[in-house]
């Protein structure tokens, strides 16, 4: 449904964690949970894209890597804040990365992304 007006809370808002794939094409559904994770990667992410984009929707994706370096290729349409990794970058073995995606419209070109990986 639709709510209008302010929502005020003095507690945390909880969301369900959604688990996505471990290789190949990974689609972050922005109409799903705001908190998503891959399983431990078993291969390269050959295509990382979004679906169900709408202004105001966002998701934080945790990418978990196992004992092998993996390549991650994301949508060339995204715009970046902070440091933009090269498309087809390598996530080192046994590292975890956090990708935040925010939609400012309904197209893949309306996605603003931010990436950080543990040292």
SULPE-V718419 format. One record per backbone hydrogen bond with DSSP energy under -0.5 kcal/mol. NH is the residue of the N-H (numbers start at 1). CO is the residue of the C=O. Records with the same first field share a line. If there is no record, write none. Layout:
# SULPE-V718419
NH=CO / CO
This chain:
# SULPE-V718419
8=6
14=12
18=35
20=18 / 37
24=44
26=47
28=26 / 49
29=27
30=28 / 51
32=29
35=16
36=60
37=18
38=62
39=21
41=64
42=22
43=22
45=71
46=24 / 44
47=24
48=73
49=26 / 47
51=28
56=103
57=54
59=101
60=34
61=59 / 99
62=36 / 60
63=61 / 97
64=39 / 62
65=63 / 95
70=91
72=89
73=45
74=72
75=48
78=75
79=111
81=113
84=82
85=83
88=72
89=72 / 86
91=70
92=90
94=66
95=92
97=63
98=116
99=61
100=114
101=59
102=112
103=57
104=110
110=107
111=108
112=102
113=79
114=100
116=98
118=96
